Amino acid sequence: MAMTQGNTALWDAVEKTDPAHTKTFSRPGGFSGTAINATWLAKRATEKFGPYGIGWGVEIVEEQYQQGGPIVLGGEVKGHQIVHIYRIKLWYKWGKERGAVPSLGQTTFVGINRNGVFTDEEAPKKSLTDAITKALSMLGFGADVHMGMFDDNKYVSDRMREEHQKKMTGQQGGPAQPQPVPQSAPPQQNAPQAQPAPQPAPPPQQPPQQPQPSPLASQEALNELSQAMSGMKPGEVKNILQHWLNKPVQDVPAEQIYQWINSNPLTIEDVQAIKAYLKSIGREVA
């Protein structure tokens, strides 16, 4: 199959993730990472392939409830954990071709935690979401997260600035479907040549406005964190703060956050944005 835009055209168009649609998570045993919002991934797939069910979709291949480890209460085995499993095939249209990606998703349906035995009635939905996310990752969606690039605070800061600039200028994502090369029509004999319509002059480009430092801010050069936070919304402030603290904000004592704020050369506007967010989640220090 001849690819007019290269084998990685789709991958290159969808590999970057908007940090505003991610969140950090931690699990027992010290494992932590970054999760991508599944609805945002579905929107990205729709942008590239078309509406769900027309340009892309999912076929359920197999559903299983598999027995897991024992559930022990009071020194006795009372039963076993149960894992829900979905095997799917995600199909999509790319140009004139139709592709398919096999995938698997699983979720604990019956298990035990510190609160006792539980049954998760949303396990099938979670398994399907897990399978779809994994299938889309094989096509390149959210590749920067899966490749560990979100572990680099500088990369996350750069991505936040890029997405903020896109929102300010109204830019959209990269090219979607490969387009066929149009065939030029043969010239007509003795036909007058149409003159191209005059094109209006493009509006003069305004130079980007440089942010003015607050008169109360330090005169020293702002660090990368301060630059990344410039103009950020509260939700984005939360994400960048989490990455720079290397753990969810909820797990860091409020006194430590305020000590961290006071020890960094931030602008007054940045400090106010951080404190406003902390106040909104009940982490304000009197």
C-alpha positions in Angstrom: 0.0 0.0 0.0 1.4 3.4 -1.0 1.3 5.9 1.9 1.4 9.4 0.5 2.3 10.9 3.9 4.6 8.3 5.3 4.1 5.4 7.6 4.1 7.5 10.8 1.8 10.2 9.5 -1.0 9.2 11.9 1.3 8.6 14.8 3.0 12.0 14.3 -0.4 13.8 14.3 -1.7 12.3 17.5 1.4 11.5 19.7 1.3 14.7 21.8 -1.1 14.8 24.8 -2.7 17.9 26.2 -1.6 18.0 29.9 -5.0 19.6 30.8 -6.6 16.2 30.0 -4.3 14.1 32.2 -4.0 13.4 35.9 -1.4 11.8 38.1 -2.3 8.7 40.1 -0.6 6.5 42.7 -1.4 2.9 43.7 -0.4 0.7 46.6 3.2 -0.4 46.4 4.6 3.0 45.3 3.5 2.7 41.7 2.5 6.1 40.1 2.0 7.4 36.7 -0.1 9.7 34.4 -3.6 8.7 33.1 -5.2 10.2 30.0 -8.9 11.2 30.0 -10.6 8.5 27.9 -13.3 10.9 26.5 -10.6 13.2 25.3 -8.9 10.3 23.5 -12.3 9.4 21.9 -12.6 13.0 20.7 -9.1 12.9 19.1 -9.9 9.6 17.3 -13.1 11.3 16.0 -11.1 14.2 14.7 -8.8 11.9 12.7 -11.2 9.1 11.6 -14.7 10.5 11.7 -17.7 9.9 14.0 -17.8 6.8 16.2 -19.5 4.0 14.4 -18.8 5.5 11.0 -15.1 6.3 10.9 -14.0 4.1 13.8 -15.5 1.8 16.3 -15.1 -1.3 18.5 -16.2 -4.9 18.1 -16.4 -7.1 21.3 -14.6 -10.3 20.5 -14.9 -12.1 23.9 -16.0 -11.3 27.4 -14.7 -13.4 30.4 -15.0 -13.5 34.2 -11.8 -15.1 35.3 -11.1 -16.4 38.9 -8.3 -14.6 40.7 -6.6 -15.0 44.0 -8.3 -16.2 47.2 -10.2 -13.9 49.6 -9.1 -14.7 53.1 -11.1 -13.4 56.1 -10.3 -14.4 59.7 -7.7 -16.8 58.5 -10.2 -18.7 56.3 -10.7 -18.7 52.5 -14.1 -17.3 51.9 -14.0 -17.2 48.1 -11.9 -15.9 45.3 -11.4 -12.6 43.5 -13.0 -12.3 40.0 -11.5 -10.3 37.1 -13.6 -9.1 34.2 -11.9 -9.2 30.8 -12.8 -7.8 27.4 -11.1 -8.8 24.2 -11.9 -6.3 21.5 -11.0 -5.3 17.9 -10.8 -1.5 17.3 -11.4 -0.7 13.7 -10.8 2.6 11.9 -10.7 4.2 8.4 -7.5 5.8 7.2 -7.7 7.2 3.7 -9.2 4.4 1.6 -8.0 1.7 3.9 -9.7 0.0 6.9 -7.5 -1.0 9.8 -8.1 -3.0 13.0 -6.2 -3.3 16.3 -6.8 -6.2 18.7 -6.7 -5.3 22.4 -7.5 -6.5 25.9 -8.8 -4.7 29.0 -9.4 -6.0 32.4 -10.8 -4.8 35.8 -11.3 -6.4 39.2 -15.0 -7.3 39.5 -14.9 -8.9 42.9 -12.0 -8.2 45.2 -10.9 -7.2 48.7 -9.3 -3.9 49.9 -8.8 -2.3 53.3 -12.5 -1.8 53.6 -13.3 -5.4 53.0 -14.8 -7.4 50.1 -16.2 -5.3 47.2 -18.0 -5.8 43.9 -17.5 -3.2 41.2 -20.6 -3.0 39.1 -18.8 -0.7 36.6 -16.1 -3.3 35.9 -17.3 -4.0 32.3 -17.3 -0.3 31.5 -13.8 0.1 32.9 -12.5 -2.9 31.1 -13.8 -1.6 27.8 -12.2 1.8 28.4 -9.0 0.1 29.3 -9.0 -1.9 26.0 -9.9 1.1 23.8 -7.1 3.2 25.4 -4.6 0.5 24.8 -5.7 0.0 21.2 -5.5 3.7 20.5 -2.0 3.8 22.0 -0.8 1.3 19.4 -1.8 3.9 16.7 0.2 6.6 18.5 -2.6 8.3 20.5 -1.0 9.7 23.7 2.4 8.2 22.8 4.3 10.8 24.8 2.6 9.6 28.0 3.1 5.9 27.3 6.8 6.6 26.4 7.4 8.2 29.8 8.0 11.7 28.5 5.5 13.1 31.1 8.0 12.1 33.8 10.1 15.1 32.6 8.8 18.3 34.2 10.3 20.4 31.4 8.5 18.5 28.7 5.2 18.9 30.5 5.8 22.6 31.0 6.6 23.0 27.2 3.5 21.1 26.3 1.4 23.3 28.5 2.7 26.4 26.8 2.1 24.9 23.4 -1.5 24.0 24.2 -2.1 27.4 25.8 -0.8 29.1 22.6 -3.1 27.0 20.5 -6.1 27.9 22.6 -5.2 31.6 22.3 -4.8 31.5 18.6 -7.6 29.0 17.8 -5.2 26.5 16.2 -6.3 22.9 15.7 -4.5 19.6 15.6 -2.3 18.4 12.7 -3.4 16.8 9.4 -5.9 14.0 9.6 -6.8 11.7 6.7 -4.3 11.5 3.8 -5.7 13.3 0.8 -5.6 11.9 -2.8 -3.6 13.9 -5.3 -6.2 15.7 -7.6 -5.8 15.1 -11.3 -5.5 18.2 -13.4 -8.0 18.5 -16.3 -6.7 18.8 -19.9 -6.6 22.3 -21.2 -9.5 23.4 -23.4 -8.7 24.5 -26.9 -9.6 28.1 -27.9 -11.1 28.8 -24.4 -10.3 32.1 -22.7 -8.1 31.7 -19.7 -9.8 32.7 -16.5 -8.0 35.3 -14.5 -7.5 34.6 -10.8 -9.6 36.7 -8.5 -7.6 39.2 -6.6 -6.8 38.0 -3.1 -7.3 40.4 -0.2 -4.2 41.5 1.5 -3.5 39.5 4.7 -4.0 41.5 7.9 -0.8 42.8 9.4 0.6 40.5 12.0 0.7 41.9 15.5 3.9 41.2 17.4 3.3 38.9 20.4 2.8 40.8 23.5 5.4 40.2 26.1 4.2 39.7 29.6 5.0 42.5 31.9 6.5 41.5 35.3 4.6 42.5 38.3 6.1 45.6 40.1 6.2 43.5 43.3 7.8 40.5 41.7 11.5 39.6 41.9 13.6 41.3 39.2 15.6 38.0 38.7 14.9 35.8 35.7 11.8 33.7 36.3 12.5 29.9 36.4 10.9 27.4 34.1 8.0 26.8 36.4 7.1 30.5 36.5 7.2 30.6 32.7 5.1 27.5 32.3 2.4 28.9 34.7 2.1 32.3 32.9 -1.5 32.7 31.9 -2.5 29.2 33.0 -6.0 28.4 34.2 -6.6 26.9 37.7 -6.9 23.4 36.3 -3.6 23.8 34.5 -2.0 25.3 37.6 -3.0 22.1 39.4 -1.3 19.8 36.8 1.9 21.7 36.6 2.0 22.0 40.4 1.5 18.2 40.7 4.3 17.5 38.2 6.8 19.8 39.9 6.0 18.3 43.4 6.2 14.8 41.9 3.1 13.7 43.7 -0.6 14.6 43.8 -1.2 18.0 45.5 -3.6 16.3 48.0 -0.7 14.2 49.4 1.5 17.2 50.1 1.0 19.1 53.4 -0.3 22.6 52.8 2.5 24.1 54.9 5.1 22.4 52.6 3.4 23.8 49.5 3.4 27.4 50.9 7.1 27.0 51.9 7.9 25.8 48.4 6.0 28.7 46.9 7.9 31.3 49.0 11.3 29.7 48.1 10.8 30.1 44.4 11.1 33.4 42.3 7.4 33.4 41.1 5.5 36.4 39.9 2.8 37.8 42.1 0.2 36.6 39.6 1.5 33.0 39.7 1.5 33.0 43.5 -2.1 34.3 43.5 -3.2 31.6 41.0 -1.6 28.8 43.1 -3.1 30.1 46.3 -6.5 30.5 44.7 -6.4 26.9 43.5 -5.3 25.7 47.0 -8.1 27.6 48.6 -10.6 26.1 46.2 -9.6 22.6 47.4 -9.6 23.5 51.0 -5.8 23.5 51.4 -5.5 27.2 52.5 -3.2 27.9 55.4 -4.4 30.6 57.9 
